[in-house]
């Protein structure tokens, strides 16, 4: 029997930034991104425990962004609005 588990991550979706370079040429990720990534890891570990998932995995991802302030008072404000600008979807997937 298949077990279906659902996990969620609180907060605004975080796109993966480009690595930064030091003067010596070493690449690193910005501190703000590393902190957000650690918070995501902590949330997932709290939901699933320390044991990794074994076997086949199916991943369904939904990103929910905050509604822009310019759309707050618009007609049909309770409906979802597609997001076509930044951040890029592929960069959000890289974080996961």
N, CA, C and O atoms as a printed pandas DataFrame, in Angstrom:
     atom_number atom_name residue_name chain_id  residue_number  x_coord  y_coord  z_coord
0              1         N          UNK        A               1    0.836   -1.178    0.000
1              2        CA          UNK        A               1    0.000    0.000    0.000
2              3         C          UNK        A               1    0.883    1.245    0.000
3              4         O          UNK        A               1    1.868    1.325    0.735
4              5         N          UNK        A               2    0.518    2.201   -0.828
5              6        CA          UNK        A               2    1.300    3.427   -0.929
6              7         C          UNK        A               2    0.946    4.368    0.210
7              8         O          UNK        A               2   -0.224    4.533    0.555
8              9         N          UNK        A               3    1.950    4.969    0.778
9             10        CA          UNK        A               3    1.755    5.971    1.807
10            11         C          UNK        A               3    1.967    7.338    1.188
11            12         O          UNK        A               3    3.019    7.605    0.608
12            13         N          UNK        A               4    0.985    8.195    1.308
13            14        CA          UNK        A               4    1.098    9.541    0.767
14            15         C          UNK        A               4    1.343   10.493    1.921
15            16         O          UNK        A               4    0.545   10.587    2.854
16            17         N          UNK        A               5    2.445   11.187    1.840
17            18        CA          UNK        A               5    2.782   12.166    2.869
18            19         C          UNK        A               5    2.808   13.545    2.245
19            20         O          UNK        A               5    3.219   13.717    1.097
20            21         N          UNK        A               6    2.376   14.499    2.993
21            22        CA          UNK        A               6    2.353   15.866    2.506
22            23         C          UNK        A               6    3.151   16.743    3.459
23            24         O          UNK        A               6    2.949   16.695    4.672
24            25         N          UNK        A               7    4.039   17.525    2.922
25            26        CA          UNK        A               7    4.848   18.439    3.712
26            27         C          UNK        A               7    4.628   19.850    3.200
27            28         O          UNK        A               7    4.385   20.052    2.011
28            29         N          UNK        A               8    4.710   20.815    4.081
29            30        CA          UNK        A               8    4.590   22.201    3.650
30            31         C          UNK        A               8    5.683   23.033    4.321
31            32         O          UNK        A               8    6.144   22.730    5.422
32            33         N          UNK        A               9    6.070   24.079    3.624
33            34        CA          UNK        A               9    7.098   24.987    4.120
34            35         C          UNK        A               9    6.459   26.361    4.253
35            36         O          UNK        A               9    5.922   26.893    3.282
36            37         N          UNK        A              10    6.514   26.934    5.440
37            38        CA          UNK        A              10    5.928   28.248    5.682
38            39         C          UNK        A              10    6.842   29.346    5.158
39            40         O          UNK        A              10    8.065   29.206    5.135
40            41         N          UNK        A              11    6.224   30.431    4.742
41            42        CA          UNK        A              11    6.987   31.590    4.302
42            43         C          UNK        A              11    6.935   31.788    2.805
43            44         O          UNK        A              11    6.414   30.955    2.063
44            45         N          UNK        A              12    7.483   32.901    2.379
45            46        CA          UNK        A              12    7.544   33.260    0.961
46            47         C          UNK        A              12    8.533   32.342    0.237
47            48         O          UNK        A              12    9.593   32.049    0.790
48            49         N          UNK        A              13    8.223   31.873   -0.990
49            50        CA          UNK        A              13    9.187   31.057   -1.735
50            51         C          UNK        A              13   10.500   31.806   -1.947
51            52         O          UNK        A              13   10.516   33.010   -2.204
52            53         N          UNK        A              14   11.592   31.067   -1.832
53            54        CA          UNK        A              14   12.930   31.659   -1.905
54            55         C          UNK        A              14   13.642   31.158   -3.157
55            56         O          UNK        A              14   13.917   29.963   -3.255
56            57         N          UNK        A              15   13.951   32.030   -4.117
57            58        CA          UNK        A              15   14.715   31.579   -5.278
58            59         C          UNK        A              15   16.191   31.432   -4.926
59            60         O          UNK        A              15   16.714   32.151   -4.075
60            61         N          UNK        A              16   16.837   30.512   -5.579
61            62        CA          UNK        A              16   18.268   30.313   -5.336
62            63         C          UNK        A              16   19.055   31.387   -6.086
63            64         O          UNK        A              16   18.931   31.500   -7.305
64            65         N          UNK        A              17   19.863   32.176   -5.372
65            66        CA          UNK        A              17   20.646   33.232   -6.038
66            67         C          UNK        A              17   21.899   32.663   -6.693
67            68         O          UNK        A              17   22.251   31.498   -6.505
68            69         N          UNK        A              18   22.551   33.507   -7.455
69            70        CA          UNK        A              18   23.833   33.112   -8.047
70            71         C          UNK        A              18   24.888   33.086   -6.946
71            72         O          UNK        A              18   24.833   33.888   -6.014
72            73         N          UNK        A              19   25.842   32.172   -7.049
73            74        CA          UNK        A              19   26.922   32.175   -6.068
74            75         C          UNK        A              19   27.747   33.452   -6.184
75            76         O          UNK        A              19   27.930   33.985   -7.279
76            77         N          UNK        A              20   28.228   33.926   -5.078
77            78        CA          UNK        A              20   29.099   35.105   -5.054
78            79         C          UNK        A              20   30.544   34.630   -4.999
79            80         O          UNK        A              20   30.818   33.503   -4.585
80            81         N          UNK        A              21   31.466   35.491   -5.417
81            82        CA          UNK        A              21   32.880   35.134   -5.436
82            83         C          UNK        A              21   33.671   36.045   -4.519
83            84         O          UNK        A              21   33.413   37.245   -4.438
84            85         N          UNK        A              22   34.648   35.452   -3.822
85            86        CA          UNK        A              22   35.561   36.244   -3.011
86            87         C          UNK        A              22   36.668   36.770   -3.915
87            88         O          UNK        A              22   36.740   36.411   -5.091
88            89         N          UNK        A              23   37.512   37.606   -3.376
89            90        CA          UNK        A              23   38.638   38.129   -4.158
90            91         C          UNK        A              23   39.608   37.028   -4.551
91            92         O          UNK        A              23   40.314   37.137   -5.554
92            93         N          UNK        A              24   39.640   35.958   -3.747
93            94        CA          UNK        A              24   40.522   34.836   -4.046
94            95         C          UNK        A              24   39.886   33.872   -5.051
95            96         O          UNK        A              24   40.532   32.908   -5.462
96            97         N          UNK        A              25   38.633   34.111   -5.454
97            98        CA          UNK        A              25   37.983   33.275   -6.450
98            99         C          UNK        A              25   37.147   32.144   -5.894
99           100         O          UNK        A              25   36.685   31.297   -6.658
100          101         N          UNK        A              26   36.937   32.100   -4.594
101          102        CA          UNK        A              26   36.110   31.045   -4.003
102          103         C          UNK        A              26   34.637   31.447   -4.079
103          104         O          UNK        A              26   34.278   32.603   -3.854
104          105         N          UNK        A              27   33.802   30.470   -4.399
105          106        CA          UNK        A              27   32.369   30.733   -4.515
106          107         C          UNK        A              27   31.678   30.452   -3.180
107          108         O          UNK        A              27   32.050   29.527   -2.458
108          109         N          UNK        A              28   30.676   31.258   -2.867
109          110        CA          UNK        A              28   29.884   31.045   -1.661
110          111         C          UNK        A              28   28.474   31.557   -1.915
111          112         O          UNK        A              28   28.247   32.372   -2.809
112          113         N          UNK        A              29   27.522   31.062   -1.109
113          114        CA          UNK        A              29   26.142   31.537   -1.197
114          115         C          UNK        A              29   25.952   32.645   -0.154
115          116         O          UNK        A              29   26.549   32.591    0.921
116          117         N          UNK        A              30   25.123   33.649   -0.467
117          118        CA          UNK        A              30   24.893   34.736    0.487
118          119         C          UNK        A              30   24.334   34.224    1.819
119          120         O          UNK        A              30   23.606   33.232    1.860
120          121         N          UNK        A              31   24.686   34.914    2.898
121          122        CA          UNK        A              31   24.305   34.495    4.243
122          123         C          UNK        A              31   22.791   34.430    4.417
123          124         O          UNK        A              31   22.289   33.507    5.058
124          125         N          UNK        A              32   22.047   35.396    3.854
125          126        CA          UNK        A              32   20.586   35.406    3.997
126          127         C          UNK        A              32   19.975   34.148    3.396
127          128         O          UNK        A              32   19.045   33.574    3.964
128          129         N          UNK        A              33   20.491   33.717    2.250
129          130        CA          UNK        A              33   19.967   32.513    1.603
130          131         C          UNK        A              33   20.289   31.279    2.426
131          132         O          UNK        A              33   19.432   30.411    2.593
132          133         N          UNK        A              34   21.506   31.183    2.942
133          134        CA          UNK        A              34   21.877   30.021    3.756
134          135         C          UNK        A              34   21.008   29.927    4.999
135          136         O          UNK        A              34   20.625   28.829    5.403
136          137         N          UNK        A              35   20.685   31.078    5.622
137          138        CA          UNK        A              35   19.820   31.075    6.804
138          139         C          UNK        A              35   18.416   30.604    6.449
139          140         O          UNK        A              35   17.823   29.818    7.188
140          141         N          UNK        A              36   17.877   31.076    5.327
141          142        CA          UNK        A              36   16.550   30.642    4.889
142          143         C          UNK        A              36   16.545   29.160    4.561
143          144         O          UNK        A              36   15.584   28.458    4.878
144          145         N          UNK        A              37   17.596   28.679    3.935
145          146        CA          UNK        A              37   17.695   27.268    3.598
146          147         C          UNK        A              37   17.742   26.407    4.857
147          148         O          UNK        A              37   17.144   25.332    4.894
148          149         N          UNK        A              38   18.446   26.867    5.882
149          150        CA          UNK        A              38   18.480   26.127    7.146
150          151         C          UNK        A              38   17.107   26.089    7.803
151          152         O          UNK        A              38   16.729   25.071    8.382
152          153         N          UNK        A              39   16.341   27.209    7.720
153          154        CA          UNK        A              39   14.986   27.214    8.273
154          155         C          UNK        A              39   14.082   26.231    7.534
155          156         O          UNK        A              39   13.246   25.569    8.149
156          157         N          UNK        A              40   14.251   26.135    6.216
157          158        CA          UNK        A              40   13.470   25.179    5.427
158          159         C          UNK        A              40   13.805   23.754    5.855
159          160         O          UNK        A              40   12.905   22.933    6.037
160          161         N          UNK        A              41   15.082   23.459    6.014
161          162        CA          UNK        A              41   15.508   22.120    6.457
162          163         C          UNK        A              41   14.930   21.777    7.825
163          164         O          UNK        A              41   14.464   20.659    8.043
164          165         N          UNK        A              42   14.960   22.734    8.740
165          166        CA          UNK        A              42   14.425   22.491   10.079
166          167         C          UNK        A              42   12.927   22.205   10.035
167          168         O          UNK        A              42   12.446   21.322   10.746
168          169         N          UNK        A              43   12.183   22.942    9.207
169          170        CA          UNK        A              43   10.751   22.706    9.091
170          171         C          UNK        A              43   10.456   21.318    8.536
171          172         O          UNK        A              43    9.566   20.629    9.035
172          173         N          UNK        A              44   11.190   20.904    7.516
173          174        CA          UNK        A              44   10.962   19.586    6.933
174          175         C          UNK        A              44   11.352   18.467    7.890
175          176         O          UNK        A              44   10.648   17.461    7.983
176          177         N          UNK        A              45   12.451   18.628    8.592
177          178        CA          UNK        A              45   12.866   17.602    9.563
178          179         C          UNK        A              45   11.869   17.490   10.712
179          180         O          UNK        A              45   11.630   16.396   11.225
180          181         N          UNK        A              46   11.292   18.608   11.112
181          182        CA          UNK        A              46   10.288   18.568   12.184
182          183         C          UNK        A              46    9.031   17.833   11.720
183          184         O          UNK        A              46    8.360   17.189   12.526
184          185         N          UNK        A              47    8.711   17.921   10.434
185          186        CA          UNK        A              47    7.510   17.269    9.915
186          187         C          UNK        A              47    7.722   15.785    9.636
187          188         O          UNK        A              47    6.821   14.981    9.877
188          189         N          UNK        A              48    8.884   15.412    9.138
189          190        CA          UNK        A              48    9.092   14.022    8.746
190          191         C          UNK        A              48   10.017   13.252    9.671
191          192         O          UNK        A              48   10.092   12.028    9.565
192          193         N          UNK        A              49   10.712   13.908   10.559
193          194        CA          UNK        A              49   11.675   13.238   11.414
194          195         C          UNK        A              49   13.041   13.219   10.756
195          196         O          UNK        A              49   13.226   13.788    9.680
196          197         N          UNK        A              50   13.989   12.573   11.392
197          198        CA          UNK        A              50   15.364   12.554   10.894
198          199         C          UNK        A              50   15.593   11.484    9.830
199          200         O          UNK        A              50   16.577   11.551    9.093
200          201         N          UNK        A              51   14.681   10.480    9.736
201          202        CA          UNK        A              51   14.894    9.402    8.777
202          203         C          UNK        A              51   14.554    9.865    7.370
203          204         O          UNK        A              51   13.516   10.496    7.170
204          205         N          UNK        A              52   15.407    9.567    6.383
205          206        CA          UNK        A              52   15.099    9.936    4.997
206          207         C          UNK        A              52   14.018    9.027    4.422
207          208         O          UNK        A              52   13.799    7.922    4.917
208          209         N          UNK        A              53   13.354    9.493    3.387
209          210        CA          UNK        A              53   12.358    8.687    2.688
210          211         C          UNK        A              53   13.084    7.624    1.875
211          212         O          UNK        A              53   14.094    7.917    1.236
212          213         N          UNK        A              54   12.582    6.398    1.893
213          214        CA          UNK        A              54   13.171    5.311    1.122
214          215         C          UNK        A              54   12.195    4.899    0.028
215          216         O          UNK        A              54   10.980    4.928    0.223
216          217         N          UNK        A              55   12.730    4.519   -1.107
217          218        CA          UNK        A              55   11.891    4.056   -2.199
218          219         C          UNK        A              55   11.541    5.176   -3.156
219          220         O          UNK        A              55   12.079    6.279   -3.056
220          221         N          UNK        A              56   10.635    4.894   -4.089
221          222        CA          UNK        A              56   10.255    5.900   -5.078
222          223         C          UNK        A              56    9.560    7.095   -4.437
223          224         O          UNK        A              56    8.823    6.959   -3.460
224          225         N          UNK        A              57    9.808    8.247   -5.001
225          226        CA          UNK        A              57    9.234    9.484   -4.474
226          227         C          UNK        A              57    8.588   10.258   -5.616
227          228         O          UNK        A              57    9.172   10.402   -6.689
228          229         N          UNK        A              58    7.383   10.752   -5.378
229          230        CA          UNK        A              58    6.717   11.631   -6.333
230          231         C          UNK        A              58    6.633   12.995   -5.685
231          232         O          UNK        A              58    6.201   13.121   -4.539
232          233         N          UNK        A              59    7.043   14.011   -6.416
233          234        CA          UNK        A              59    7.109   15.354   -5.865
234          235         C          UNK        A              59    6.137   16.257   -6.614
235          236         O          UNK        A              59    6.225   16.401   -7.833
236          237         N          UNK        A              60    5.215   16.862   -5.880
237          238        CA          UNK        A              60    4.318   17.860   -6.437
238          239         C          UNK        A              60    4.582   19.149   -5.673
239          240         O          UNK        A              60    4.501   19.180   -4.445
240          241         N          UNK        A              61    4.898   20.212   -6.406
241          242        CA          UNK        A              61    5.297   21.458   -5.770
242          243         C          UNK        A              61    4.332   22.565   -6.174
243          244         O          UNK        A              61    3.992   22.707   -7.348
244          245         N          UNK        A              62    3.895   23.347   -5.192
245          246        CA          UNK        A              62    3.081   24.532   -5.438
246          247         C          UNK        A              62    3.717   25.690   -4.696
247          248         O          UNK        A              62    3.990   25.603   -3.499
248          249         N          UNK        A              63    3.948   26.766   -5.411
249          250        CA          UNK        A              63    4.489   27.974   -4.802
250          251         C          UNK        A              63    3.356   28.984   -4.666
251          252         O          UNK        A              63    2.619   29.232   -5.620
252          253         N          UNK        A              64    3.224   29.559   -3.491
253          254        CA          UNK        A              64    2.230   30.594   -3.242
254          255         C          UNK        A              64    2.956   31.870   -2.865
255          256         O          UNK        A              64    3.681   31.917   -1.871
256          257         N          UNK        A              65    2.755   32.905   -3.666
257          258        CA          UNK        A              65    3.391   34.195   -3.429
258          259         C          UNK        A              65    2.360   35.157   -2.865
259          260         O          UNK        A              65    1.161   34.997   -3.096
260          261         N          UNK        A              66    2.821   36.141   -2.137
261          262        CA          UNK        A              66    1.939   37.167   -1.597
262          263         C          UNK        A              66    1.356   37.986   -2.754
263          264         O          UNK        A              66    2.031   38.231   -3.754
264          265         N          UNK        A              67    0.108   38.400   -2.607
265          266        CA          UNK        A              67   -0.543   39.222   -3.623
266          267         C          UNK        A              67    0.095   40.598   -3.621
267          268         O          UNK        A              67    0.311   41.163   -2.549
268          269         N          UNK        A              68    0.406   41.161   -4.790
269          270        CA          UNK        A              68    1.005   42.499   -4.833
270          271         C          UNK        A              68    0.055   43.553   -4.275
271          272         O          UNK        A              68   -1.163   43.430   -4.407
272          273         N          UNK        A              69    0.603   44.574   -3.661
273          274        CA          UNK        A              69   -0.219   45.634   -3.080
274          275         C          UNK        A              69   -1.085   46.310   -4.130
275          276         O          UNK        A              69   -2.187   46.765   -3.824
276          277         N          UNK        A              70   -0.603   46.379   -5.358
277          278        CA          UNK        A              70   -1.365   47.032   -6.414
278          279         C          UNK        A              70   -2.626   46.251   -6.772
279          280         O          UNK        A              70   -3.524   46.807   -7.404
280          281         N          UNK        A              71   -2.718   44.984   -6.387
281          282        CA          UNK        A              71   -3.880   44.153   -6.709
282          283         C          UNK        A              71   -4.795   43.926   -5.508
283          284         O          UNK        A              71   -5.754   43.163   -5.616
284          285         N          UNK        A              72   -4.534   44.551   -4.390
285          286        CA          UNK        A              72   -5.328   44.306   -3.183
286          287         C          UNK        A              72   -6.782   44.743   -3.316
287          288         O          UNK        A              72   -7.675   44.034   -2.853
288          289         N          UNK        A              73   -7.039   45.885   -3.933
289          290        CA          UNK        A              73   -8.395   46.401   -3.998
290          291         C          UNK        A              73   -9.115   46.068   -5.284
291          292         O          UNK        A              73  -10.206   46.584   -5.525
292          293         N          UNK        A              74   -8.535   45.216   -6.124
293          294        CA          UNK        A              74   -9.110   44.912   -7.424
294          295         C          UNK        A              74  -10.339   44.002   -7.286
295          296         O          UNK        A              74  -10.521   43.316   -6.280
296          297         N          UNK        A              75  -11.156   44.020   -8.313
297          298        CA          UNK        A              75  -12.312   43.143   -8.378
298          299         C          UNK        A              75  -11.829   41.689   -8.422
299          300         O          UNK        A              75  -10.811   41.394   -9.048
300          301         N          UNK        A              76  -12.536   40.804   -7.778
301          302        CA          UNK        A              76  -12.179   39.377   -7.684
302          303         C          UNK        A              76  -10.863   39.190   -6.944
303          304         O          UNK        A              76  -10.039   38.371   -7.352
304          305         N          UNK        A              77  -10.655   39.918   -5.887
305          306        CA          UNK        A              77   -9.383   39.843   -5.173
306          307         C          UNK        A              77   -9.203   38.533   -4.413
307          308         O          UNK        A              77   -8.114   38.261   -3.909
308          309         N          UNK        A              78  -10.269   37.706   -4.321
309          310        CA          UNK        A              78  -10.124   36.444   -3.603
310          311         C          UNK        A              78   -9.670   35.304   -4.526
311          312         O          UNK        A              78   -9.456   34.186   -4.056
312          313         N          UNK        A              79   -9.520   35.567   -5.818
313          314        CA          UNK        A              79   -9.062   34.547   -6.749
314          315         C          UNK        A              79   -7.541   34.585   -6.877
315          316         O          UNK        A              79   -6.899   35.603   -6.617
316          317         N          UNK        A              80   -6.989   33.449   -7.283
317          318        CA          UNK        A              80   -5.545   33.364   -7.486
318          319         C          UNK        A              80   -5.143   34.171   -8.724
319          320         O          UNK        A              80   -5.860   34.202   -9.723
320          321         N          UNK        A              81   -4.008   34.807   -8.636
321          322        CA          UNK        A              81   -3.471   35.585   -9.750
322          323         C          UNK        A              81   -2.188   34.907  -10.210
323          324         O          UNK        A              81   -1.284   34.699   -9.402
324          325         N          UNK        A              82   -2.088   34.556  -11.500
325          326        CA          UNK        A              82   -0.840   33.946  -11.968
326          327         C          UNK        A              82    0.324   34.927  -11.865
327          328         O          UNK        A              82    0.156   36.135  -12.034
328          329         N          UNK        A              83    1.487   34.391  -11.589
329          330        CA          UNK        A              83    2.686   35.222  -11.441
330          331         C          UNK        A              83    3.621   34.935  -12.608
331          332         O          UNK        A              83    4.043   33.796  -12.810
332          333         N          UNK        A              84    3.942   35.978  -13.377
333          334        CA          UNK        A              84    4.766   35.801  -14.569
334          335         C          UNK        A              84    6.137   36.456  -14.447
335          336         O          UNK        A              84    7.008   36.206  -15.280
336          337         N          UNK        A              85    6.346   37.272  -13.448
337          338        CA          UNK        A              85    7.625   37.957  -13.325
338          339         C          UNK        A              85    8.497   37.260  -12.282
339          340         O          UNK        A              85    8.295   36.081  -11.993
340          341         N          UNK        A              86    9.432   37.959  -11.737
341          342        CA          UNK        A              86   10.388   37.384  -10.794
342          343         C          UNK        A              86    9.719   36.852   -9.546
343          344         O          UNK        A              86    8.650   37.347   -9.190
344          345         N          UNK        A              87   10.272   35.894   -8.875
345          346        CA          UNK        A              87   11.460   35.116   -9.202
346          347         C          UNK        A              87   11.145   34.036  -10.239
347          348         O          UNK        A              87    9.998   33.616  -10.390
348          349         N          UNK        A              88   12.176   33.603  -10.941
349          350        CA          UNK        A              88   12.008   32.550  -11.935
350          351         C          UNK        A              88   11.634   31.244  -11.238
351          352         O          UNK        A              88   12.128   30.935  -10.154
352          353         N          UNK        A              89   10.763   30.498  -11.876
353          354        CA          UNK        A              89   10.291   29.246  -11.310
354          355         C          UNK        A              89   11.422   28.243  -11.140
355          356         O          UNK        A              89   11.469   27.529  -10.138
356          357         N          UNK        A              90   12.344   28.178  -12.115
357          358        CA          UNK        A              90   13.435   27.214  -12.013
358          359         C          UNK        A              90   14.349   27.502  -10.829
359          360         O          UNK        A              90   14.895   26.575  -10.232
360          361         N          UNK        A              91   14.522   28.780  -10.481
361          362        CA          UNK        A              91   15.343   29.116   -9.311
362          363         C          UNK        A              91   14.648   28.742   -8.011
363          364         O          UNK        A              91   15.316   28.395   -7.037
364          365         N          UNK        A              92   13.324   28.805   -7.973
365          366        CA          UNK        A              92   12.590   28.352   -6.786
366          367         C          UNK        A              92   12.713   26.833   -6.624
367          368         O          UNK        A              92   12.837   26.334   -5.506
368          369         N          UNK        A              93   12.680   26.099   -7.745
369          370        CA          UNK        A              93   12.853   24.646   -7.678
370          371         C          UNK        A              93   14.238   24.264   -7.196
371          372         O          UNK        A              93   14.384   23.265   -6.492
372          373         N          UNK        A              94   15.254   25.024   -7.550
373          374        CA          UNK        A              94   16.622   24.730   -7.130
374          375         C          UNK        A              94   16.754   24.756   -5.619
375          376         O          UNK        A              94   17.539   23.996   -5.053
376          377         N          UNK        A              95   15.999   25.619   -4.962
377          378        CA          UNK        A              95   16.056   25.686   -3.500
378          379         C          UNK        A              95   15.551   24.384   -2.883
379          380         O          UNK        A              95   16.089   23.906   -1.884
380          381         N          UNK        A              96   14.520   23.826   -3.487
381          382        CA          UNK        A              96   13.950   22.580   -2.957
382          383         C          UNK        A              96   14.903   21.432   -3.197
383          384         O          UNK        A              96   14.607   20.296   -2.824
